[in-house]
Amino acid sequence: MPRKTVIIGGGAAGLGAAGGVKAADPGADVVVYTEYEDVAYSPCGIPYVHGKEIPDFERLFLAGKQTYIDAGIDVHYSTAVTALDTAHKVVTVVGEGQVSYDTLVVATGFNYADPGVPGGDLAGLYYVKNIRRAMEWDKVLDSVKKAVVVDASPLGVEMVTALAQRGIETHLVDPYPWPLAEMVDPDIMAPVEESWGELGVVAHYNSTLEAFLGDHSGHVRAVQTSEGELEAEIVVVCTHKEPNNTLAAKAGLKLGSTGGVIVDARMSTSASDIFAAGDCVEIPHGLTRVPLQGLTGSHAYAQGKVAGANAGGGNRAYRAVYVPWGTPAGKWVIGGASFGETTATALGIPYVVGTAQGISRARYYPGVKPVKVKLLAEPGSLRLIGAQMVGQEGIKERADFLAMAVKFGFTLGDLATMENVYSPAIGALNEPIVLAAQNALDSLKRR
Ligand SMILES: Cc1cc2nc3c(=O)[nH]c(=O)nc-3n(C[C@H](O)[C@H](O)[C@H](O)COP(=O)(O)OP(=O)(O)OC[C@H]3O[C@@H](n4cnc5c(N)ncnc54)[C@H](O)[C@@H]3O)c2cc1C
């Protein structure tokens, strides 16, 4: 009998897992359950379609349904799993009853946190996630003149930019003093805030959401905040991502402090033959060991591949993370690796810092863009522990590199003397990372 792996979830983690099982055991039966009508689309592209930078939603589909049939992966669409019985190794599936498994992967992803204020059931509150709903909402956006975005989370930042670029009067309501305040430093966000101003965004920082207010037809008409009432034809709710773990919790899988499923390096859960991956799990930060939940689609996909490979009888490991990240924000791109000053301070991690304002190409080459790099290093050893950047090009590549530099213990000295590509159209003579490391070393010498 072939091994049968059931996967709950058809997002990045679930599909990564399906491929992982097949790679480890091509003869395995692989069944994927998803509550959605589709798999294999990129939710990451949705804000860019709303912002009219990507012309249509069809481009976000990465593979058709036939691709999975051809690969021997049996995807059950619009099908919810309602229970998991770890003792008898069965799941309960709506419309199918009890379905047995040899190995199981939980990849149930995330939910946006409930804003927890009155009016949450009004029409006109948009939670950006499912592509079919996004297509419907995109038509609504055609006639919207005024919108409110709740919370300057990573998605909030993308949606503020998208709506403003679409010509909608966009108000941002956020309880913190600057956007992404829990992870990004204020000096990195300052140019973004300025560019939002140029795009007509009205930001309400230090402002707490108190209620969604409705009209007589039950549609949102405004949000009540600690600063007063803000009119809104629609509200995009971008609260933080929470692990969607109702099923896992009921089945008794051990959850960690973030609410994410606890997994070991093989992505095994506390229950035998059950693996988990993606936004429903927590993974330790490589330096601090602080558990992190709700990372990115690329983390979810890579974790899914490992979970799937092991569910298929393989033996792969997924290690602690150093979190390279990046996103366009207003007219800028922000990014980094590990953490910045705000997080280091909050966690009581001592650091020395070096900052440089560099450029992305030769200073005379058309289209040259500014690149600001900030490096954090451990006092004494001067090992890199984090980095943050704001610029207009080359941020992603630097973030990926700097995450590896943190992981492998590069020091400020290593970075200050690193070789770099100089070619007028693609790179400046002085690499901004080198300048930031050198500035840190110079300021330490002056102390
Ligand atoms: C608008 C948007 C923009 C994003 N932008 C980026 C980006 O720029 N970069 C990036 O790296 N990532 C991005 N992401 C990815 C994202 O933040 C997550 O990290 C990623 O979606 C996690 O994948 P996942 O498979 O763990 O979970 P999800 O994508 O949440 O998938 C969960 C799956 O589980 C299914 N499911 C849940 N419960 C059940 C059940 N009981 N029965 C059956 N099926 C169930 C759902 O139907 C779904 O298929 C974006 C996501 C969104 C929505």
The ligand as a Tripos MOL2 file, in Angstrom:
@<TRIPOS>MOLECULE
LIG
   53    58     1     0     0
SMALL
NO_CHARGES

@<TRIPOS>ATOM
      1 C1         -2.3760   40.0600    0.8180 C.3       1 LIG1
      2 C2         -1.1670   39.2570    1.1460 C.ar      1 LIG1
      3 C3          0.0850   39.7320    0.8090 C.ar      1 LIG1
      4 C4          1.2240   38.9650    1.1010 C.ar      1 LIG1
      5 N1          2.4600   39.4390    0.7310 N.ar      1 LIG1
      6 C5          3.5490   38.6750    0.9340 C.ar      1 LIG1
      7 C6          4.8330   39.0780    0.4680 C.ar      1 LIG1
      8 O1          4.9630   40.1570   -0.1500 O.2       1 LIG1
      9 N2          5.8780   38.2610    0.6780 N.ar      1 LIG1
     10 C7          5.7650   37.0650    1.3250 C.ar      1 LIG1
     11 O2          6.7480   36.3410    1.4890 O.2       1 LIG1
     12 N3          4.5510   36.6420    1.7650 N.ar      1 LIG1
     13 C8          3.4570   37.4120    1.5780 C.ar      1 LIG1
     14 N4          2.2380   36.9640    1.9740 N.ar      1 LIG1
     15 C9          2.2020   35.6130    2.5080 C.3       1 LIG1
     16 C10         1.7030   35.4880    3.8910 C.3       1 LIG1
     17 O3          1.9600   36.5830    4.6720 O.3       1 LIG1
     18 C11         1.9090   34.1730    4.5580 C.3       1 LIG1
     19 O4          3.1860   34.0880    5.1190 O.3       1 LIG1
     20 C12         1.6250   32.9700    3.7290 C.3       1 LIG1
     21 O5          0.4000   33.0920    3.0480 O.3       1 LIG1
     22 C13         1.5580   31.7650    4.6580 C.3       1 LIG1
     23 O6          1.2670   30.6220    3.9420 O.3       1 LIG1
     24 P1          0.5340   29.4100    4.6420 P.3       1 LIG1
     25 O7          0.4360   28.3380    3.6150 O.co2     1 LIG1
     26 O8          1.1890   29.1090    5.9240 O.co2     1 LIG1
     27 O9         -0.9140   29.9470    5.0210 O.3       1 LIG1
     28 P2         -2.1390   30.5310    4.1760 P.3       1 LIG1
     29 O10        -1.6620   31.2170    2.9500 O.co2     1 LIG1
     30 O11        -2.9550   31.2940    5.1650 O.co2     1 LIG1
     31 O12        -2.9470   29.2370    3.7130 O.3       1 LIG1
     32 C14        -3.7130   28.5030    4.6220 C.3       1 LIG1
     33 C15        -4.4600   27.4320    3.8830 C.3       1 LIG1
     34 O13        -5.1180   26.5920    4.8300 O.3       1 LIG1
     35 C16        -6.4410   26.3590    4.4040 C.3       1 LIG1
     36 N5         -7.2040   26.0150    5.6020 N.ar      1 LIG1
     37 C17        -7.1720   26.6030    6.8100 C.ar      1 LIG1
     38 N6         -7.9590   25.9400    7.6830 N.ar      1 LIG1
     39 C18        -8.4810   24.9030    6.9950 C.ar      1 LIG1
     40 C19        -9.3770   23.8440    7.3430 C.ar      1 LIG1
     41 N7         -9.8630   23.7380    8.5630 N.pl3     1 LIG1
     42 N8         -9.7240   22.9540    6.3800 N.ar      1 LIG1
     43 C20        -9.2250   23.0610    5.1130 C.ar      1 LIG1
     44 N9         -8.3710   24.0260    4.7540 N.ar      1 LIG1
     45 C21        -8.0110   24.9330    5.6710 C.ar      1 LIG1
     46 C22        -6.8480   27.6360    3.6940 C.3       1 LIG1
     47 O14        -7.9420   27.4170    2.8520 O.3       1 LIG1
     48 C23        -5.5430   27.9310    2.9350 C.3       1 LIG1
     49 O15        -5.4920   27.1690    1.7510 O.3       1 LIG1
     50 C24         1.0860   37.7100    1.7170 C.ar      1 LIG1
     51 C25        -0.2030   37.2440    2.0610 C.ar      1 LIG1
     52 C26        -1.3170   37.9930    1.7850 C.ar      1 LIG1
     53 C27        -2.6700   37.4660    2.1360 C.3       1 LIG1
@<TRIPOS>BOND
     1     1     2 1
     2     2     3 ar
     3     2    52 ar
     4     3     4 ar
     5     4     5 ar
     6     4    50 ar
     7     5     6 ar
     8     6     7 ar
     9     6    13 1
    10     7     8 2
    11     7     9 ar
    12     9    10 ar
    13    10    11 2
    14    10    12 ar
    15    12    13 ar
    16    13    14 ar
    17    14    15 1
    18    14    50 ar
    19    15    16 1
    20    16    17 1
    21    16    18 1
    22    18    19 1
    23    18    20 1
    24    20    21 1
    25    20    22 1
    26    22    23 1
    27    23    24 1
    28    24    25 2
    29    24    26 1
    30    24    27 1
    31    27    28 1
    32    28    29 2
    33    28    30 1
    34    28    31 1
    35    31    32 1
    36    32    33 1
    37    33    34 1
    38    33    48 1
    39    34    35 1
    40    35    36 1
    41    35    46 1
    42    36    37 ar
    43    36    45 ar
    44    37    38 ar
    45    38    39 ar
    46    39    40 ar
    47    39    45 ar
    48    40    41 1
    49    40    42 ar
    50    42    43 ar
    51    43    44 ar
    52    44    45 ar
    53    46    47 1
    54    46    48 1
    55    48    49 1
    56    50    51 ar
    57    51    52 ar
    58    52    53 1
@<TRIPOS>SUBSTRUCTURE
     1 LIG1         1 GROUP 0 **** ****
